Amino acid sequence: MIEVLAGHTLRLEAYFRTGGVVMAPLAAVSMLMWVLIVDRLIFFRTLFRKNMDLATAREHIRSRRMPDPRRYRGMTSLLVARFLQRCSGDPRLDAFILDEVVLGINRSLDAHLAIIGTLAAVAPLLGLLGTVTGMIGTFDVLAVFGTGNAKGMADGISEALISTQTGLLVAIPGLYMKGFLERRARNLKQRAARAGYYLRRHL
């Protein structure tokens, strides 16, 4: 098992070394992007689970009772908990507070999505930069040795192709996950808007 892992590590190291100077920034972009994606996935999953129905939410607000986090963790319970932390007891003022809470939740749902999209868009550009540097290396070899140094030419072409491939491998899943997370965020925003509208009528 250890030998297999060592072999994979050596191949990965050789792959990164062949890809040239842009491989380190590509690895950093990929790691940061996936950390943000996993953070959003966990956050959205929490908001879809153990949700309370609107009638229960209304009763919690009327009795000024915070939702039990062991029973309720979904979008509606989050809305109720944030509202109860800020409510004033004045129905007219509380209606504005409830609207502000809904807007705040919507902003939190959009957090990091733009950064994920930017990182996914930057990855192929870094790959293109690696393509350029690899081709420059190839032309340098041609200028000095002509076509007599096949290994030097192959190194430059490998750098160009591997960096481009890596940029696309980072970008394509990132763009897909951004679209997936945006759809989940829209769904949760609709839930928050429905819950806010319902609770506003019963303040």
KOLSEKOL-578716 format. One record per residue (C-alpha): residue number from 1; residue in one letter; x, z, y. Coordinates in nm, 3 decimals, always signed. Layout:
% KOLSEKOL-578716
+-----+-----+---------+---------+---------+
:   n : res :       x :       z :       y :
+-----+-----+---------+---------+---------+
: NUM :   a :       X :       Z :       Y :
...
+-----+-----+---------+---------+---------+
This chain:
% KOLSEKOL-578716
+-----+-----+---------+---------+---------+
:   n : res :       x :       z :       y :
+-----+-----+---------+---------+---------+
:   1 :   m :  +0.000 :  +0.000 :  +0.000 :
:   2 :   i :  +0.279 :  +0.094 :  +0.241 :
:   3 :   e :  +0.465 :  -0.226 :  +0.155 :
:   4 :   v :  +0.154 :  -0.433 :  +0.227 :
:   5 :   l :  +0.108 :  -0.264 :  +0.565 :
:   6 :   a :  +0.477 :  -0.313 :  +0.643 :
:   7 :   g :  +0.447 :  -0.681 :  +0.558 :
:   8 :   h :  +0.142 :  -0.723 :  +0.782 :
:   9 :   t :  +0.321 :  -0.539 :  +1.062 :
:  10 :   l :  +0.623 :  -0.766 :  +1.037 :
:  11 :   r :  +0.405 :  -1.079 :  +1.040 :
:  12 :   l :  +0.213 :  -0.950 :  +1.342 :
:  13 :   e :  +0.538 :  -0.871 :  +1.522 :
:  14 :   a :  +0.669 :  -1.220 :  +1.449 :
:  15 :   y :  +0.341 :  -1.371 :  +1.570 :
:  16 :   f :  +0.362 :  -1.182 :  +1.900 :
:  17 :   r :  +0.729 :  -1.269 :  +1.944 :
:  18 :   t :  +0.658 :  -1.637 :  +1.886 :
:  19 :   g :  +0.373 :  -1.634 :  +2.137 :
:  20 :   g :  +0.605 :  -1.552 :  +2.425 :
:  21 :   v :  +0.578 :  -1.335 :  +2.733 :
:  22 :   v :  +0.199 :  -1.365 :  +2.778 :
:  23 :   m :  +0.122 :  -1.194 :  +2.446 :
:  24 :   a :  +0.172 :  -0.843 :  +2.586 :
:  25 :   p :  -0.078 :  -0.897 :  +2.873 :
:  26 :   l :  -0.319 :  -1.059 :  +2.627 :
:  27 :   a :  -0.295 :  -0.756 :  +2.397 :
:  28 :   a :  -0.358 :  -0.522 :  +2.692 :
:  29 :   v :  -0.658 :  -0.728 :  +2.805 :
:  30 :   s :  -0.800 :  -0.730 :  +2.452 :
:  31 :   m :  -0.756 :  -0.355 :  +2.402 :
:  32 :   l :  -0.913 :  -0.264 :  +2.737 :
:  33 :   m :  -1.202 :  -0.506 :  +2.684 :
:  34 :   w :  -1.286 :  -0.367 :  +2.340 :
:  35 :   v :  -1.261 :  -0.006 :  +2.457 :
:  36 :   l :  -1.525 :  -0.086 :  +2.722 :
:  37 :   i :  -1.738 :  -0.277 :  +2.472 :
:  38 :   v :  -1.738 :  +0.011 :  +2.223 :
:  39 :   d :  -1.821 :  +0.255 :  +2.505 :
:  40 :   r :  -2.125 :  +0.044 :  +2.604 :
:  41 :   l :  -2.235 :  +0.002 :  +2.242 :
:  42 :   i :  -2.232 :  +0.378 :  +2.183 :
:  43 :   f :  -2.412 :  +0.446 :  +2.512 :
:  44 :   f :  -2.685 :  +0.189 :  +2.448 :
:  45 :   r :  -2.729 :  +0.300 :  +2.087 :
:  46 :   t :  -2.788 :  +0.656 :  +2.210 :
:  47 :   l :  -3.057 :  +0.538 :  +2.452 :
:  48 :   f :  -3.243 :  +0.348 :  +2.178 :
:  49 :   r :  -3.257 :  +0.645 :  +1.939 :
:  50 :   k :  -3.468 :  +0.963 :  +1.935 :
:  51 :   n :  -3.679 :  +0.847 :  +2.228 :
:  52 :   m :  -3.984 :  +1.041 :  +2.345 :
:  53 :   d :  -4.321 :  +0.878 :  +2.406 :
:  54 :   l :  -4.460 :  +0.857 :  +2.758 :
:  55 :   a :  -4.731 :  +1.118 :  +2.701 :
:  56 :   t :  -4.469 :  +1.371 :  +2.593 :
:  57 :   a :  -4.258 :  +1.279 :  +2.894 :
:  58 :   r :  -4.555 :  +1.340 :  +3.122 :
:  59 :   e :  -4.611 :  +1.684 :  +2.968 :
:  60 :   h :  -4.245 :  +1.775 :  +3.016 :
:  61 :   i :  -4.263 :  +1.680 :  +3.382 :
:  62 :   r :  -4.590 :  +1.867 :  +3.441 :
:  63 :   s :  -4.451 :  +2.183 :  +3.281 :
:  64 :   r :  -4.105 :  +2.133 :  +3.441 :
:  65 :   r :  -3.952 :  +2.159 :  +3.093 :
:  66 :   m :  -3.620 :  +1.989 :  +3.015 :
:  67 :   p :  -3.619 :  +1.772 :  +2.699 :
:  68 :   d :  -3.453 :  +1.928 :  +2.395 :
:  69 :   p :  -3.134 :  +1.720 :  +2.341 :
:  70 :   r :  -3.154 :  +1.785 :  +1.968 :
:  71 :   r :  -3.492 :  +1.608 :  +1.950 :
:  72 :   y :  -3.478 :  +1.356 :  +2.233 :
:  73 :   r :  -3.182 :  +1.143 :  +2.341 :
:  74 :   g :  -3.340 :  +0.811 :  +2.438 :
:  75 :   m :  -3.403 :  +0.633 :  +2.764 :
:  76 :   t :  -3.726 :  +0.816 :  +2.852 :
:  77 :   s :  -3.577 :  +1.158 :  +2.786 :
:  78 :   l :  -3.277 :  +1.070 :  +3.004 :
:  79 :   l :  -3.514 :  +0.966 :  +3.283 :
:  80 :   v :  -3.712 :  +1.289 :  +3.251 :
:  81 :   a :  -3.400 :  +1.508 :  +3.244 :
:  82 :   r :  -3.247 :  +1.345 :  +3.553 :
:  83 :   f :  -3.576 :  +1.363 :  +3.739 :
:  84 :   l :  -3.631 :  +1.731 :  +3.659 :
:  85 :   q :  -3.282 :  +1.811 :  +3.787 :
:  86 :   r :  -3.374 :  +1.671 :  +4.128 :
:  87 :   c :  -3.752 :  +1.708 :  +4.168 :
:  88 :   s :  -3.883 :  +1.900 :  +4.468 :
:  89 :   g :  -4.242 :  +1.985 :  +4.377 :
:  90 :   d :  -4.383 :  +1.764 :  +4.654 :
:  91 :   p :  -4.562 :  +1.472 :  +4.480 :
:  92 :   r :  -4.489 :  +1.222 :  +4.757 :
:  93 :   l :  -4.121 :  +1.310 :  +4.773 :
:  94 :   d :  -4.097 :  +1.324 :  +4.393 :
:  95 :   a :  -4.228 :  +0.968 :  +4.372 :
:  96 :   f :  -3.929 :  +0.850 :  +4.578 :
:  97 :   i :  -3.694 :  +1.069 :  +4.374 :
:  98 :   l :  -3.829 :  +0.914 :  +4.052 :
:  99 :   d :  -3.771 :  +0.563 :  +4.188 :
: 100 :   e :  -3.416 :  +0.658 :  +4.282 :
: 101 :   v :  -3.354 :  +0.801 :  +3.935 :
: 102 :   v :  -3.472 :  +0.475 :  +3.775 :
: 103 :   l :  -3.239 :  +0.277 :  +4.002 :
: 104 :   g :  -2.950 :  +0.511 :  +3.917 :
: 105 :   i :  -3.009 :  +0.464 :  +3.544 :
: 106 :   n :  -3.021 :  +0.086 :  +3.591 :
: 107 :   r :  -2.686 :  +0.098 :  +3.769 :
: 108 :   s :  -2.536 :  +0.303 :  +3.487 :
: 109 :   l :  -2.657 :  +0.043 :  +3.236 :
: 110 :   d :  -2.468 :  -0.230 :  +3.421 :
: 111 :   a :  -2.146 :  -0.027 :  +3.438 :
: 112 :   h :  -1.842 :  -0.204 :  +3.286 :
: 113 :   l :  -2.033 :  -0.524 :  +3.200 :
: 114 :   a :  -1.879 :  -0.716 :  +3.489 :
: 115 :   i :  -1.532 :  -0.589 :  +3.393 :
: 116 :   i :  -1.586 :  -0.700 :  +3.032 :
: 117 :   g :  -1.684 :  -1.046 :  +3.154 :
: 118 :   t :  -1.382 :  -1.065 :  +3.383 :
: 119 :   l :  -1.142 :  -0.963 :  +3.106 :
: 120 :   a :  -1.296 :  -1.219 :  +2.870 :
: 121 :   a :  -1.254 :  -1.487 :  +3.138 :
: 122 :   v :  -0.894 :  -1.387 :  +3.212 :
: 123 :   a :  -0.783 :  -1.415 :  +2.846 :
: 124 :   p :  -0.795 :  -1.797 :  +2.816 :
: 125 :   l :  -0.620 :  -1.826 :  +3.153 :
: 126 :   l :  -0.336 :  -1.613 :  +3.019 :
: 127 :   g :  -0.334 :  -1.835 :  +2.712 :
: 128 :   l :  -0.308 :  -2.138 :  +2.938 :
: 129 :   l :  -0.016 :  -1.974 :  +3.118 :
: 130 :   g :  +0.152 :  -1.932 :  +2.780 :
: 131 :   t :  +0.089 :  -2.300 :  +2.712 :
: 132 :   v :  +0.263 :  -2.393 :  +3.036 :
: 133 :   t :  +0.564 :  -2.167 :  +2.974 :
: 134 :   g :  +0.595 :  -2.296 :  +2.617 :
: 135 :   m :  +0.590 :  -2.658 :  +2.730 :
: 136 :   i :  +0.845 :  -2.583 :  +3.002 :
: 137 :   g :  +1.072 :  -2.439 :  +2.733 :
: 138 :   t :  +1.020 :  -2.751 :  +2.522 :
: 139 :   f :  +1.109 :  -2.982 :  +2.812 :
: 140 :   d :  +1.417 :  -2.772 :  +2.889 :
: 141 :   v :  +1.536 :  -2.826 :  +2.532 :
: 142 :   l :  +1.467 :  -3.198 :  +2.561 :
: 143 :   a :  +1.657 :  -3.216 :  +2.888 :
: 144 :   v :  +1.966 :  -3.051 :  +2.738 :
: 145 :   f :  +1.970 :  -3.171 :  +2.376 :
: 146 :   g :  +1.730 :  -3.464 :  +2.374 :
: 147 :   t :  +1.541 :  -3.486 :  +2.047 :
: 148 :   g :  +1.837 :  -3.354 :  +1.849 :
: 149 :   n :  +1.729 :  -2.987 :  +1.858 :
: 150 :   a :  +1.409 :  -2.984 :  +1.654 :
: 151 :   k :  +1.405 :  -2.603 :  +1.619 :
: 152 :   g :  +1.421 :  -2.547 :  +1.995 :
: 153 :   m :  +1.138 :  -2.793 :  +2.048 :
: 154 :   a :  +0.932 :  -2.630 :  +1.773 :
: 155 :   d :  +0.978 :  -2.285 :  +1.930 :
: 156 :   g :  +0.843 :  -2.405 :  +2.264 :
: 157 :   i :  +0.547 :  -2.582 :  +2.103 :
: 158 :   s :  +0.472 :  -2.276 :  +1.887 :
: 159 :   e :  +0.469 :  -2.056 :  +2.195 :
: 160 :   a :  +0.229 :  -2.294 :  +2.368 :
: 161 :   l :  -0.012 :  -2.315 :  +2.075 :
: 162 :   i :  -0.007 :  -1.949 :  +1.972 :
: 163 :   s :  -0.067 :  -1.819 :  +2.324 :
: 164 :   t :  -0.359 :  -2.061 :  +2.369 :
: 165 :   q :  -0.503 :  -1.961 :  +2.032 :
: 166 :   t :  -0.473 :  -1.591 :  +2.111 :
: 167 :   g :  -0.639 :  -1.633 :  +2.450 :
: 168 :   l :  -0.937 :  -1.804 :  +2.288 :
: 169 :   l :  -0.954 :  -1.545 :  +2.008 :
: 170 :   v :  -0.980 :  -1.273 :  +2.273 :
: 171 :   a :  -1.220 :  -1.459 :  +2.503 :
: 172 :   i :  -1.483 :  -1.592 :  +2.261 :
: 173 :   p :  -1.587 :  -1.257 :  +2.104 :
: 174 :   g :  -1.565 :  -1.092 :  +2.447 :
: 175 :   l :  -1.806 :  -1.341 :  +2.605 :
: 176 :   y :  -2.043 :  -1.308 :  +2.309 :
: 177 :   m :  -2.041 :  -0.929 :  +2.332 :
: 178 :   k :  -2.097 :  -0.943 :  +2.708 :
: 179 :   g :  -2.411 :  -1.151 :  +2.652 :
: 180 :   f :  -2.527 :  -0.916 :  +2.376 :
: 181 :   l :  -2.473 :  -0.608 :  +2.593 :
: 182 :   e :  -2.652 :  -0.770 :  +2.888 :
: 183 :   r :  -2.957 :  -0.834 :  +2.668 :
: 184 :   r :  -2.954 :  -0.471 :  +2.552 :
: 185 :   a :  -2.920 :  -0.355 :  +2.912 :
: 186 :   r :  -3.218 :  -0.569 :  +3.021 :
: 187 :   n :  -3.427 :  -0.421 :  +2.740 :
: 188 :   l :  -3.337 :  -0.068 :  +2.846 :
: 189 :   k :  -3.406 :  -0.147 :  +3.212 :
: 190 :   q :  -3.754 :  -0.265 :  +3.118 :
: 191 :   r :  -3.812 :  +0.060 :  +2.929 :
: 192 :   a :  -3.693 :  +0.263 :  +3.226 :
: 193 :   a :  -3.917 :  +0.066 :  +3.465 :
: 194 :   r :  -4.222 :  +0.112 :  +3.241 :
: 195 :   a :  -4.156 :  +0.483 :  +3.202 :
: 196 :   g :  -4.095 :  +0.524 :  +3.576 :
: 197 :   y :  -4.416 :  +0.341 :  +3.667 :
: 198 :   y :  -4.619 :  +0.547 :  +3.419 :
: 199 :   l :  -4.474 :  +0.881 :  +3.528 :
: 200 :   r :  -4.513 :  +0.793 :  +3.897 :
: 201 :   r :  -4.889 :  +0.758 :  +3.849 :
: 202 :   h :  -4.907 :  +1.104 :  +3.693 :
: 203 :   l :  -4.699 :  +1.305 :  +3.938 :
+-----+-----+---------+---------+---------+
